[in-house]
Amino acid sequence: MMKALSIRQPWAWLVANGYKDIENRRWRTHFRGRIWIHASSRRVTKTEYEHFLTICRERRIERFPKREDFKIGGIVGSVEIVDCVTASRSYWFGGEYGFVLKNARKTPFRPIKGMLGFFAVRALAPQLPCRTRLPHARKTK
């Protein structure tokens, strides 16, 4: 069983493709290791997509999905959390806590309902995986 974390698109795409090296949260984590990246079920708004395009230009990201092509409501990849920081020089840092990310991997899309905080995902088989809220995923200050 592996943990997963829901991230809204287009940020989940940026993480899964190795462009985004910090995931900002209002809560810290002591977890270190690989997690699944879950793209939340909320569609990308026109304003969010315009902001995403600006970031792609600034970061020189040349290949990216059209707004309607972002996968939502499922697993889109995995990444390792290697640290949790309160300050960083990363372009992506902008929250109370930043989960430092490394070694992103895209995976074929697998639909699954997400949850807040970390949640457990059993094996990613062709059928829908089981998900369970992890007790230690509560927000802490």
Stockholm file with secondary structure:
# STOCKHOLM 1.0

chainA/1-141         MMKALSIRQPWAWLVANGYKDIENRRWRTHFRGRIWIHASSRRVTKTEYEHFLTICRERRIERFPKREDFKIGGIVGSVEIVDCVTASRSYWFGGEYGFVLKNARKTPFRPIKGMLGFFAVRALAPQLPCRTRLPHARKTK
#=GR chainA/1-141 SS CEEEEEECTTHHHHHHTTCCCEEEESSCCCCCEEEEEEECSCCCCHHHHHHHHHHHHHHTCCCCCCGGGCCCSEEEEEEEEEEEESCCCSTTCCSSEEEEEEEEEEEEEEECCCCSSEEEECCCCSSCCCEEECGGGSCCC
#=GC SS_cons         CEEEEEECTTHHHHHHTTCCCEEEESSCCCCCEEEEEEECSCCCCHHHHHHHHHHHHHHTCCCCCCGGGCCCSEEEEEEEEEEEESCCCSTTCCSSEEEEEEEEEEEEEEECCCCSSEEEECCCCSSCCCEEECGGGSCCC
//
